[in-house]
Amino acid sequence: MISRNVRLSWLALCVATAWSGTPGYGRDGSEAVVICGTLAGLEGMEAVKSRGVATQILREAGVKLEWQNGTKACTAPGSGLILSGSLATPEGRKPGVLATSKVYEGKHIVVFVDRVKKTFSPEQVAPVLGHVLAHEIVHMLQGIDRHSETGLMKAVWKTEDYDQMSRAPMTLSERDLRLIQDGLATRRSRQNPVAEVN
């Protein structure tokens, strides 16, 4: 059980990172990105496990995901990403797609939780959702709508990819790792514009 002091310290750290309007950095030098919101329809452990998978994948890119249940910490421009889940996704909305993100808006991700739960066994739900979350977060951090030939950022995952997700997290290509760092630098420059001298 986490003590009250530890919980308050963690909350203070998350709020300070989100409040500053600039990315924070973990003790290991990784860049902190706040993810606000929850995925409707997930049981407690499914949510914890899916967040854990996404966190592990993004750690490879030097990104530390900080999860917030509410959206308040992410409402200011540049303060983080807002996550929501859909439990009644219309059949005609992006058929076959498990999530979508507003890449060029840079803020909102929607995961079609109902489709994941209908398509995969209960044991697969958390690993698949973790990969879906990581995939959409990478899109947002790169700031471009593109896909890779291999790894997590493939446009279409195949049966063998879903099988692998249950064993170990998919990886990011070298190009994707570079694009994440480029995208993070762009996000920082928008949050902290250099004043022009006349």
C-alpha positions, 0 to 999 in steps of 0.5 A: 500500500502506498503511503499518503505522503508518497501519493501526495508527492507523486501528485505534486510532481505530476501537477508541477510537470503539467502546470509548467507547460513544458516537458519534464524530465525523469531522473533517468533523463527521459522526457515526461509526457502527461497522458490524461483521461481513462478508457471507458469499459476497462476493468482495473487490471486491464487499464493498469496492464495496458498502461504498463505496456505502453509505458514500457514501449515508450521508455525505449524512445526516452519518453516517460509516460505519466498517467492522469485519470482526469483531464484537468492537467492536460487542458492548457495548450502543450500540457499533455495528451487527452485520452478517451475510450469509445464503447459505442463506435459506429460501424461506419466510423473508420471500419477495422481501425482500433483507435484514432488520433488528431495528429495535427491538432496534437492533443486528442486520442480516441481508442475504440475499446468496444472493437478491441473487446469484441475482437480479442480474447480477454487475455489479449485485451490488455496487451493489444490495448497497450500497443494501440495506446503506444501506437497513437501516442507515437503518432502524436509525439512524432507530429506526423501521420505516417507508418513504418514497414516494421514494428509498432508503427506498421499501418496494419498489424497481422495475426503474428503481430498480435501473437507477439504482443501477448509474449513481449512488446513490439519495438520501434524502428530506428527511424521512428525513434529519431522522429519521436525525438524530432517531434518532441523538439518541435513540441518544445519549441512551440511551448517555449518560443524564442523571443525575437530581437528587433 
